[in-house]
Amino acid sequence: MLTVFQCITMEGWTDVLYWMNDAIGFEMPWVYFVSLVVFGSFFVLNLVLGVLSGEFSKEREKAQARGDFQKLREKQQMEEDLSGYMDWITQAEDMDEFDEDGNRLATLGDLSDKKKGKFGWFSHSNDTHASLPASETASTNTENIDEEHTDCCAACCARMMNNSCCRTLRRWNRVCRRNCRVAVKSVTFYWLVLFLVFLNTICSASEHYDQPDWLTEVQDIANKVLLSLFTVEMLLKMYALGTSQTGYFKAFFNRFDFFVVCGGITETTLVELEIMPPLGISVLRCVRLLRIFKVTRHWTALSNLVASLLNSMKSIMSLLLLLFLFLIIFALLGMQLFGGKFNFDETQTKRSTFDTFSQALLTCFQILTGEDWNLVMYDGIMAYGGPVFPGMIICIYFVILFICGNYILLNVFLAIAVDNLAGGDGDTKKEEKKEEGEAKEGEGENGELKIDVDDETEYEEEEEPEQTEEAAVGIQLNVADILPPKEKVTPIPEGSAFFCLSKTNPIRRGCHFLIHHHIFCNLILVFIILSSCSLAAEDPIRAHSFRNNVLGYADYAFTSIFTVEIILKMTVHGAFLHQGSFCRNWFNLLDLLVVSVSLISFFLHSSAISVVKILRVLRVLRPLRAINRAKGLKHVVQCVFVAIKTIGNIMIVTTLLQFMFACIGVQLFK
C-alpha cells in the first residue's frame, strides 16, 4: 500500500518501475505502472481538485448570499427606524407649543435653527447668557474672544489672498497643475516611464559574477540617475493629482512607486553616508522590476489576469496563515519524533532533518511540495528500526502530512485562483455586453428603429407549431429523435477549380461525392494510422536493414494515396483563390505540408544533407493528419488553441516573475 501510494504521488515511481524491469523483465511492469499513474494520479487527484474547487465555489456563493441578505436586513431595519423616528417627530410637532405654566416650548424649527447656527449659537444676546452659571459665562466670553481673533486672522488672510500677486500665483498654480495632470495622464508619459523601467531592467540584468569595475561604476551611476528620474515622476504625479486618498495614493501602483522610491532614497543616503553597508541593496533595487506590470494598463486581457491574481492573493492570506500553523504543528511533532534520530548512517550527512525548529519547518515544507518526500519517509522508518512493526507506524506521520498539505491545502490554493480567474472572466464578459448594449442604445437614439422582443415570449410562440407537428407525426418523430443526426456535408464552393472545372462539372461533383463518402474517409484514416505505425517501426540504428527497405516501399504507397486525396480535395474545393478553398483551412495546410515533405524527401536521397534530415524529422507530423478526420479530436484541438491565448498571458506574467527572481538570485548568490 505504501509503495502504491508513493507511485500515485509520482515521486520515485520510475525507480520502482526499473527495479521491476530488472526483476521480471520489460514486458509487463510498464503496463501496471503506467495504468497506476494514469488512473491513480491523473484522474483521482484531479477529481480531488475538482471537488475542492466546486465546494469552494459553493461556499463562496453562500457567503456572498449571506452578505447580501445581511445588507438587505440592515437596510430594512434602517428604513423601519427612520419611519419610527419620523412618526415620533410628527407627533411631537402636533403637540401644543406651550406647557402647563404657559411657557413656550422649543419647537423643531428652533432646534434646527440652533443646529444651523453652530458658532452663532454661542454668540446670542446677553439675555441668553444671563441664565447660565458664572463659569459657563466666562468660558463663553473666552470663546467669543478666540473667535474674534480667528475672524481677524481669517480676514487678514483673505485680504492677503485677494492681493493681485496672490491671485496671479493661484491662477498660475492652477494652470500648472492642469497641464501637469494632462501630461502625467498622457500615453507619451506612460511609455516614457515604461522606457525608464526597461532601462532599469537592463541595468539589473547586466550584473554578474566577477564583472569589471567599470561596469560596476556605470551601474551605480545609472541607478542614481534612474532613481532621480523616478523621484521626479513621483513628485510630478503628486503635484498634479494631489496627495489625498482620492488623488495620487488612490492607485495601487502609485502607492507601490512611493514605497520603492522612498526606500531607494533611504538606501542611497545611508550608503553614501557609510551608515549602512551595501548588503542587499541590489535586491531592493530589483523590486523596481515590478513596475513593468504597468504595461497592463493598456492591455485589457493581461490587466484582468493581474487583477484576478491580486484578488486571489487577498483570498489566500487567511489560507496562508492556516498553512503556516499547519507547518508549525507538524514541525514540532517531527522534532519530538525524529529529533537527533537521522544520524543512523554515519557515512551520509542527512540534509532533511528535524534537529532544529527551522530545519524541521523547512523539511515539512519540502514534504508539502512533494520533492523527495519518500526519501525523508524512508529515513524516518529506518530511524525506528526499519520496515518492521514499530518503524512502519511512522509512515502515518508522513502520509498525513503529504495528504493534508499537498492534496488539500495546496489544491485549495489552486481552487481559489481558478475561481477568481473564472469570476474575472465573467465580469469582463458582463462589461463587454454592457458596452455593446450602450452602443446599441446609442444607435437607437440616432434614429434607427429598434423593437425589443422578449426571449421567453418568442420561444413560446415558436414552440406552438412544433407541438402541433408532434401531434400530427406521432411515433415517427420519436424514432427520428433516437437516430443520430446526419453529418452536414460541405457543399461545393462557388467558383471554378483550376480555372476549368465549374460548380456543375460532373467530374467535380463525382469527386465531391467520393471524398465525403464515409468509406473513403475511414480508409484515409486507416492509412494515416498505418503510416504512423510504419514510422514507429523503423530501425534508427541500421538505416539500410531489410525492415527499413520494406517500410520505405510502404512509405511510397502511403504518400501516393495521400497525394491523390489532396488532388481530389483541391478539385472539389479549389486551391486558394476563392472563399472555402482547400488552402484556406489550417488543417488542410497541415496535410499539404506533410505530403509535400514526403514528396520532396523522395527526390533527395543523400542522408548527409541537413535538409533531408530536417524533412525526415518533419515526417513525425503525420499522426496530426488524423485530427482533421476525427471530429471529436478536432474539437479538442480547437479548444486547446483557444486556451493557449489565455495561457499566453499567464506565461507572460510567469516569465516576468521568473525574471525578477533570477535578478534577485544573481544579486544574492553571485
Secondary structure, 3 states (H helix, E strand, C coil): CHHHHHHHCCCCHHHHHHHHHHHHCCCCHHHHHHHHHHHHHHHHHHHHHHHHHHHHHHHHHHHHHHHHHHHHHHHHHHHHHHHHHHHHHHHHHHCCCECCCCCECCCHHHHHHHHHHHHHHHHCCHHHHHCCCHHHHHHHHHHHHHHHHHHHHHHHHHHHHCCHHHHHHHHHHHHHHHHHHHHHCCHHHHHHHHHHHHHHHHHHHCCCCCCCHHHHHHHHHHHHHHHHHHHHHHHHHHHHHCCCCCCHHHCHHHHHHHHHHHHHHHHHHHHHCCCCCCCCHHHHHHHHHHHHHHHHHHCHHHHHHHHHHHHHHHHHHHHHHHHHHHHHHHHHHHHHHHCCCCCCCCCCCCCCCCCCHHHHHHHHHHHHHCCCHHHHHHHHHHHCCCCCHHHHHCHHHHHHHHHHHHHHHHHHHHHHHHHHHHHHHHHHHHHHHHHHHHHHHHHHHCCCCCCCCCHHHHHHHHHHHHHHHHHHHCHHHHHHHHCCCCCCCCCCCCCCECCCECCCCHHHHHHHHHHCCHHHHHHHHHHHHHHHHHHHHCCCCCCCCHHHHHHHHHHHHHHHHHHHHHHHHHHHHCCCCCCCCHHHCHHHHHHHHHHHHHHHHHHCCCCCCHHHHHHHHHHHHHHHHHHHCCHHHHHHHHHHHHHHHHHHHHHHHHHHHHHHHHHHHHHHHC
